[in-house]
Amino acid sequence: MRKANCYFIIIFLLLGPIVSSCYSEDREINELKQTKSSGPEETKVDALKIEITSPAEGATVTMTELVRGTVSDPKLNVYILIHPLVTNLWWVQNIPTVGPDGRWQSLCYFGTENNGIGEPFEIIAIATTKQELYKPGDTLKTVPSDILRSTIVTVQREK
């Protein structure tokens, strides 16, 4: 019996700090999870949003039109893409100016003087932390799906 108690004490002395350490790490992880799930960081991530406020869905536009919108984090880099529905390409427009309140605007092109007249176009705004991801005039076959995106707005160029 005395020998068994000695073994128990030795095992307890050897394993005690390890067990205590595991419990402490679990508690810290749970505290971090609780902080992250209820703290301002998650709220900010969940609240990230970009939208086009003008032109409205179904609006008629001219060859050049000021596209406006908002982004919830003004530190993000905003890009406007225009898609003439007669092609399979999205055209990167002028890089928007983003104000400290998250409002942005950019002069966008809906075709050329002779092309695009009377045709439909789609507009989408995207936002990312990556700087200089695209340059005006770049074309994309698809809109990246792994970044913040607005709802697509469809407009018609005037005749």
QUIWO-V535827 format. One record per run of one state. SS is the DSSP state (@ for helix, = for strand, . for the rest). FROM is the first residue (numbers start at 1). TO is the last residue. Records with the same first field share a line. If there is no record, write none. Layout:
BEGIN
SS: FROM-TO ; FROM-TO
END
This chain:
BEGIN
.: 1-1 ; 39-39 ; 48-49 ; 55-59 ; 62-63 ; 72-76 ; 85-89 ; 93-96 ; 99-102 ; 110-119 ; 129-138 ; 141-147 ; 150-152 ; 158-159
@: 2-38 ; 40-47
=: 50-54 ; 60-61 ; 64-71 ; 77-84 ; 90-92 ; 97-98 ; 103-109 ; 120-128 ; 139-140 ; 148-149 ; 153-157
END
